Amino acid sequence: MPQRNDVAIWSGLFRISPESGQTLQAQIRQAIVAAILDRQIAASMPLPSCRILAEKLGVARGTVVLAFQQLVDQGFLIARERRGHFVNPEVLATPARPANRPTEGTSQVDWKALRRIKASEMPPPAKHENWIKSSYPFVYGQFDPALFPTAEWRECNRMALAVLEIRNWAADMVDRDDPLLVEQIQARLLPRRGIFASPDEIIVTLGAQNALYMLANLLMTKGSRVALEDPGYPDARSIFRLAGAEIDPVPVDGQGLVTSAIPAGANFIFTTPSHHCPTMVPLSAERRQDLLARAQRNDQIIIEDGYDSQLLDEAPQQALKSLDRTGRVVYVGSMSKTLAPGLRLGYIVASADLVAELRALRRFMLRHPPANNQRAVALFLSLGHHEALVRRLSAAFDERRKRLVQAVSAFLPEWRSTDSAGGTSIWLEGPRGTDTRALTSAAAARSVIVEPGERFFERPERPGRYMRLGISSIALQHIEPGIRELATAAGRRPAAA
């Protein structure tokens, strides 16, 4: 958008020519109308004054005055006393001109043919842009504004903006991270999972997906084989494929990943042992030991995603990384489920030599995550705000999860649910013949947002009969009414209250 006094941009936008068959006034009007319809002028931005624009365009001031007045009369502009001329907001409410119209700058490059990785052809994410406006948002991975620690987060950001703190984070740290944040991850987050690491074994990332992308780019190549849970984390599957790896799907049962089915020829094993994505089943202690033994025997690297492990469990399992004695487990953590998914902050814990390689790679990608955010989160952790938040979220989500399981049992009794303490979702399996994609659309019409489960499978069955319901964003009192509406969408008659 052109800025208020950037008249050079305005004059470049207008392209006035004395050789045109149109009058100067008509050319000015045409240029302004085109810019308005192309959404290049925001309603909040005043146009340059008639005097300044006339000087820049080399025309008489009266020419610009008449052009502006004509556009006011036509409803394209509005004049505000002592403030200047603005775009009429009613004009911006109309649909924009087609984006593919022929223009001087239209690209003639076939970018799809030039690409070397097919990111746009990977399975799309589950998008719920308007989830916050839904009456019953059973979405996963979002936050609840009512539970967000607004005052505490503001306090930490204000502290991070103090003069002495700015000196700590404003400089380019090149490939380093905020030492206070690394210290807090080391002392406050990792011990909860039984992990004890030194600072040179920790690197901060822009969330878990950024961590997986760096690991894939650093360690995998065409022909690499990755054993991955099926059903499993779809974005991890896509990230590894983008790096050229082949996926070996491994089944999951009531004890988590079936370790006996892991191919000995796989180079990497990706797993979510704390709470399996998406069934939420934890990996049993016996299989954890078996997984580590197999990885050592077959010289395999384990990438452990601490999926949904940030909250307090009634009987918490230690991370695989805490049992690792050979340095072959790489732990990926995130603060999305506790602090905020939009913050995009996570970390990798691995052997120091691997972390050093990751730092070298990250420097060429983004140097380091924004240091001001790192410092604000470090302060949030150091002041105990995160500990208090985890306790509050754990209690709230535990109550919501129990209410959700009860509601599903009452109103969708033919559906089988998997429930795991400490998780932020439940996994549902419908009767044979269920089409959860169609059910998702029918539920959305009743302001209920759910997620069909087919995207989690390597080869999804049609029609799909699995579904994930999240609890992090829906208020407790809305859970039962939401399941009633879902049952109605599924064709059941809800029982009387």
JOUR-V211720 format. One record per residue. RES is the residue in one small letter. SS is DSSP state (~ for helix, > for strand, _ for the rest). Layout:
RES:SS
RES:SS
This chain:
m:_
p:_
q:_
r:_
n:_
d:_
v:~
a:~
i:~
w:~
s:~
g:~
l:~
f:~
r:_
i:_
s:_
p:_
e:_
s:_
g:_
q:_
t:_
l:~
q:~
a:~
q:~
i:~
r:~
q:~
a:~
i:~
v:~
a:~
a:~
i:~
l:~
d:_
r:_
q:_
i:_
a:_
a:_
s:_
m:_
p:_
l:_
p:_
s:_
c:~
r:~
i:~
l:~
a:~
e:~
k:~
l:~
g:_
v:_
a:_
r:~
g:~
t:~
v:~
v:~
l:~
a:~
f:~
q:~
q:~
l:~
v:~
d:~
q:~
g:_
f:_
l:>
i:>
a:>
r:>
e:_
r:_
r:_
g:>
h:>
f:>
v:>
n:_
p:~
e:~
v:~
l:~
a:_
t:_
p:_
a:_
r:_
p:_
a:_
n:_
r:_
p:_
t:_
e:_
g:_
t:_
s:_
q:_
v:_
d:_
w:~
k:~
a:~
l:~
r:_
r:_
i:_
k:_
a:~
s:~
e:~
m:_
p:_
p:_
p:_
a:_
k:_
h:_
e:_
n:_
w:~
i:~
k:~
s:_
s:_
y:>
p:>
f:_
v:_
y:_
g:_
q:_
f:_
d:_
p:_
a:_
l:_
f:_
p:_
t:~
a:~
e:~
w:~
r:~
e:~
c:~
n:~
r:~
m:~
a:~
l:_
a:_
v:~
l:~
e:~
i:~
r:~
n:~
w:~
a:_
a:_
d:_
m:_
v:_
d:_
r:_
d:_
d:_
p:~
l:~
l:~
v:~
e:~
q:~
i:~
q:~
a:~
r:~
l:~
l:~
p:~
r:~
r:~
g:_
i:_
f:_
a:_
s:_
p:~
d:~
e:~
i:>
i:>
v:>
t:>
l:_
g:~
a:~
q:~
n:~
a:~
l:~
y:~
m:~
l:~
a:~
n:~
l:~
l:~
m:_
t:_
k:_
g:_
s:_
r:>
v:>
a:>
l:>
e:>
d:>
p:_
g:_
y:_
p:~
d:~
a:~
r:~
s:~
i:~
f:~
r:~
l:~
a:_
g:_
a:_
e:>
i:>
d:>
p:>
v:>
p:>
v:>
d:>
g:_
q:_
g:>
l:>
v:_
t:~
s:~
a:~
i:_
p:_
a:_
g:_
a:_
n:_
f:>
i:>
f:>
t:>
t:_
p:_
s:_
h:_
h:_
c:_
p:_
t:_
m:_
v:_
p:_
l:_
s:_
a:~
e:~
r:~
r:~
q:~
d:~
l:~
l:~
a:~
r:~
a:~
q:~
r:~
n:_
d:_
q:_
i:>
i:>
i:>
e:>
d:>
g:_
y:_
d:_
s:_
q:_
l:_
l:_
d:_
e:_
a:_
p:_
q:_
q:_
a:_
l:~
k:~
s:~
l:~
d:_
r:_
t:_
g:_
r:_
v:>
v:>
y:>
v:>
g:>
s:>
m:_
s:_
k:_
t:_
l:_
a:_
p:~
g:~
l:~
r:_
l:_
g:>
y:>
i:>
v:>
a:_
s:_
a:~
d:~
l:~
v:~
a:~
e:~
l:~
r:~
a:~
l:~
r:~
r:~
f:~
m:~
l:_
r:_
h:_
p:_
p:_
a:~
n:~
n:~
q:~
r:~
a:~
v:~
a:~
l:~
f:~
l:~
s:~
l:_
g:_
h:~
h:~
e:~
a:~
l:~
v:~
r:~
r:~
l:~
s:~
a:~
a:~
f:~
d:~
e:~
r:~
r:~
k:~
r:~
l:~
v:~
q:~
a:~
v:~
s:~
a:~
f:~
l:_
p:_
e:_
w:_
r:>
s:>
t:>
d:_
s:_
a:_
g:_
g:_
t:_
s:>
i:>
w:>
l:>
e:>
g:_
p:_
r:_
g:_
t:_
d:_
t:~
r:~
a:~
l:~
t:~
s:~
a:~
a:~
a:~
a:_
r:_
s:_
v:>
i:>
v:_
e:>
p:>
g:_
e:~
r:~
f:~
f:_
e:_
r:_
p:_
e:_
r:_
p:_
g:_
r:_
y:>
m:>
r:>
l:>
g:>
i:_
s:_
s:_
i:_
a:_
l:~
q:~
h:~
i:~
e:~
p:~
g:~
i:~
r:~
e:~
l:~
a:~
t:~
a:~
a:_
g:_
r:_
r:_
p:_
a:_
a:_
a:_
